[in-house]
């Protein structure tokens, strides 16, 4: 019997009605299950209490989606700004180790939104907050006028794809429209990352890991949300799924 590959998806740690809970957003998990033929596995944000090497011997891919918090600025040498809360130091610690260990092993990685920011910080880069006084049409963050989830995730920004890059190979286009929602942007690009796409204002929208052993792509937008009706979104998820299937087929299954 053919075994379907597993994709680890890290959780957030939230306090809801005074109860601490490991939570995960439905949309990216459902997209992985429906579109790629992979089995999503939600991983609790246990930080150093999680045996990450043991986990990564059992999974075939790693997806790091968005979340309700920002990466803590202490991880890239900046002071904490209360206005940019909430933070999730448990997820920060868990995901930083997951990124390094997955890259060392060649486990395929797809990082979106917060995951994109985690990748940059984990590899030595920094983030900056988008100015609050920009007109809504120029902001990368969530539109204030949005009343529904479809309006929040509206595909409304054009990005320029770097010719000859890994994202260009996936999309077969030098310009596409995306749905960026996060106001934490790359400031200093981490050593070892390659720019794959930028917005019209020069903001970095997608990166890959230089000399990675396997698929390692980060995008600040959300290809999982419109994956069933948007061709670029589907191409990104399919490319990740193909990389995971290939990785799973290339290695012996753990006992």
Buried (B, 14 or more C-beta within 10 A) or exposed (E): EEEBBBBBBBBBBBEEEEEEEBBBBEBBBEBBBEBBEBBBBEBBBBBEEBEBEEBBBEBBBBBBBBBEBBBBBEBBEBEEEEEBEEBBBBBBBBBBBBBEBBBEBBBBBBBBBBBBBBBBBBBEBBBBBBEEEEEEEEBBBBBEEBEEEEEBBBBEBEBBBBEEBBBBEBBEEBEBEBBBBBBBBBBEBBEBBBBBBBBEEEBBBBBBBEEBBBBBBBBBBBBBBBBEEBEBBBBBBBBBBBBBBBBBEEEEEEE
